[in-house]
Amino acid sequence: MTFSPTDAAFEGFRLTRREPKMIIALALLYAVFSAIILALTYYPLGQVVRLASVVSAGEQPDQSQVLAMMKAYGQIVAISALPAMVVNSIVQSAVVRSVLTPEDNRFAYLRFGKNELRVIAVNVIVSLILTAAAVLGFGIVGVLLGFAMNGMPALAVFATLLMLAVGAGLIALGVRFCLAVPMTFAQGRITIFKSISLTKGRFWPLLGMILLASVLSIVVNFLGSIVTGPLTMLSGGLTVLDGSAAISGPMVAGLFVWVAVSALLTAAQMLIFYAPAASAWKTLNA
């Protein structure tokens, strides 16, 4: 079977038409997850919102406020990063399951078992590899720029070229690992580096598939923002966390609808973004 990047990129749209219950289930999952994370990060998120209000009002934040904001961001990331990866891995597993075994549609394809644990492990390992490569590569770029600013300007050109090379290398690694999750799911064992051999000679079609899926996801987000924009204005969005505005019935209702629509958009984006790799694996493994 011939692999078509365009056909694979649109797999998520086909899923939304074929499995409308699935996107609703994913939206519910994201809504519940968002509510839990919002509750856990209520205090640091309120700090960020309050400082953002100060900046938007044209005031200059002092050093203590900036440090407090950085600390609050760190707390939010520390609390939400791993749970977000777990939830996204569960969603990714559901999407892969719907593509590879469409008949196994119990619970709208959502499960939490050995397959999901393996997918979580793969995503963690790949993230660590990409993070290590980025830290090493951009760290060297930073050192070279430091020398360039201290009397060795010729190194600035080399540092710029190296920065572009590191960026390109990270994109290439991401593409080479893009089939690791569907391969792991299909084979029932953690398989990461075999994705590199399977993608050999197919880099550009797979890159085109990922770019097209990313563009489609951005378009969906843009169109969705047209809907969520008025809801954000009605509810005040996350600005209710700064405690400066009186909470009213319409504000609570607007915030609830805003969260629901945002969760639905997130679910649609994840379908569009995760489905192509599963479709590509299915085609290449046929």
N, C-alpha and C positions, 0 to 999 in steps of 0.2 A: 504494500500500500504506500503510495506516494505521500510524503509529508508536505502539507500546505500551511505555511505560517499564518496566512490570513484566515484560513478555515479554523485553525486551532485558536487564534486570538478571539474569535467570536463564539467560542464554546460556552462562555459564561452567559451570553444572551440567550442561547438555545436552552440552557438550563433554567433560566428564569421563566421561560414560556412552558417548558416541560414539567417543571417542579415548582409551582407557585407556593405550595405549602412549605417547601424548603426555605425559601427566602424569608417567609414569615417566622419560621422557627429560628433561623439565624438572627433575625432582627430582635426577637424576644431574648435570645441569649445575650446579644450585645447590650440591650437595654438593661437587663438585670446586672450584667457585669459593670456597666457604666454607673448604675445606682450604687453598687457596692463600693467601687473605687471612689466615687464622689463622697460617700460617707467616710471612708477611711482617710481621704486626703482633704477633708473639709477645712481644717485649720490652715495647712500650708497653702492650699489653693486660694483661700480667702486672703492670705498675705500677698500672694502674687496679684490677685485682682485689685486689691487696694493700691498697691504700688503702680500698677498699670493705669489706674484711674488718676493717680498723681501725675504721671507722665503725660497722659492724654489731656490733662488740664493745663499743660504748658509749664508745670513746675519742674525744677531740677532736683532729682532725688539726691540725698547726701550719701556718703560712703556707707554708713551703717544700714541705710535702706537697701542699697544695692547688695550688700553682703547678706542681708536678711532674705532678699529675693532669691539670691543664688542658693542659699541654704534651703529655702522652701522648695525650689525646683529640684534640688537633690533629694529631698524627702519624697516628693511626688514620684520621681523616677524610681527611687529605691522601693517604694511601696507597689508601684504599678507595673514595672518592667517585666518581671517574671510572670505574674498573673496574666498580663496581656499576651505574652508569648504562648502561654498554656492555652488560653482561649482561642487565639488565632490558629494554633496548631490543631485544636479540636475542630474548628471550622474548616481548616485546610483538609483535614482527614475526611470530613463529611463531603466536601466538594470532590475530592479524589474518588471516594466511594461511589458517588453519584455518577461519575464519568466511567469508571472501570467496571462497576457492578450495579448498573441502574435498577436491576430487579431487587436488590437488597435495600428497600426503601423504608424499613421500619424506623419509627421515631424521626422521620424526615432526614434520614441518613446520619443523625447525630448520635454518637456513642462516646463512651470513655472506657477504653480497654487497652489491650496490648498494642494494637495498631496505633492508637493515639499516643501512647507513651513512647513508642519508637519514633513517631513523627516529631514529638517534642524533643527527643534526644538529637535527632538529625538537625533540627532547626537551631538548637543550642550549639552544637558542634560547628555547624557552618557559620553561625554568627561569630563564634569565637575565632575561627580561622580568618574571616574577613576583618574582624576588629584588630586582630594581631597584625595582619598584613597592612592595614591602614595606619595603625600606630607606628609600626616600624618604618613604613615608607614615608609618611608625612613627618615623622620624627627626624629622619635624615634630611628632609627638605628644610625643616626648621633650623637644624644645625647649620646647613649651608647658607641659609638666609642670614643667620646670625654672623657668620664669617663675612658675608657680603656687606653687611652694615658696619663692619669693623675693619675697613680698609681693603677688602678684596671684592670689589664690585663685579668683577668678571664672573664670580660664582653665582650672581643673581640670575643670569641667563640659564646656566646649567640647572639651578634650583627650580626655575620655572618649567623647564623641559622635563625635569624629573617629576615635578608635581603632576604634570599632564600624564606622564607615563604611569605614575602610581594610580591615578584616577582611572585610566584606561585598563590597567591591570586588574583593579577591583571589579570593574564592569565585566571583564573577561572571566574572572573567577566566578562571579555571580551567575553568568550564563552557563559555565561549565558544570556548576552545581545545581542547575535549575531542575534537573530530573531526579535528584536524589530522593525527594519526598515521595513522588509516585512510584519510584522503583522500590523504595523501602516498603511502602504500603503493599504493593503487589506481591513482593517476594517474601513478606513476613519476617524480614530481618533487616537490621540496620545496614544500609548500603549507601555509602557516600561517594567514594572515589571512583566507583564504577560508572558514575554519571559522567565523569571526565572522558572515559573511553567511548561511551555511547554518543556523546556530543561531538566527538572528533569528526571533522569534515562537515559538521552541520552548524557551526558557530553562527554564521551570518543569518541563516533562516531563523534560528532560535532567538537571536538578538532582535531580529525584525518582529518576531512574534511577541516578545516581551515589551518592546517599545510600543507596538500597536495596542496591546492590552493595557499598558500604562496610560496611553493617550485616551483610550475609551473610558478607563476608570476616572481620569481627570474630567472628562466631558460630563460623565454622570454626576460627579461631585459638583461641577459648575451649575448644571441644570438643577440639581437638588438645592443648591444655595439660593436659587431664585425662590424656592418654596420656603426654605428655613429662614431667609432674611426677614420677611415680615413677622414670623413667629419670634425671632430673636428680639426684634424691636418691641413686640407686644410684651414678652416675658422679661426682657432685660438680660436674657441669657445668663451667663455665670456672674454678671455684675451683682446679682442678689446676694452673693456670698460676701460682699464687702460690708454688708450691714448698714449701708447708708440709706437704702431705700426701704420704704414701708412695703411689706409683702401684702399683696391683695389677691382676691380670688381670681381675677383675670390673669394676673401675673403667674400664679401657680398653675392655672390651666394652660396658659401659653407655654410655660416651661415644660410641662408634662408632654404636650404635643410636640414641642421642639425636640425633646429627648427621643420620643418615639420615631419621629421622622428622621432624625440623625442616625438612629440605630438601623432603620430600614435602608438608608443610603449606605451606611457602612457595610451592611450585609450584601447589598448589590455590588459594591466595589470589590469586596473580597471574592465574590463569585466570579466577577469579570477577571480579577487578577490571578486567582488560583487555578481556575479551570483549564487555561491553555496548556500548562505544563503537563497536567494529567492527560489531556487530549493528545499532546505530542508523544508522551510515553506510550500510550495505547496504539498510536499509529506506527511508531518506530519499532514497537515490539510485536506487531502483528505478523 
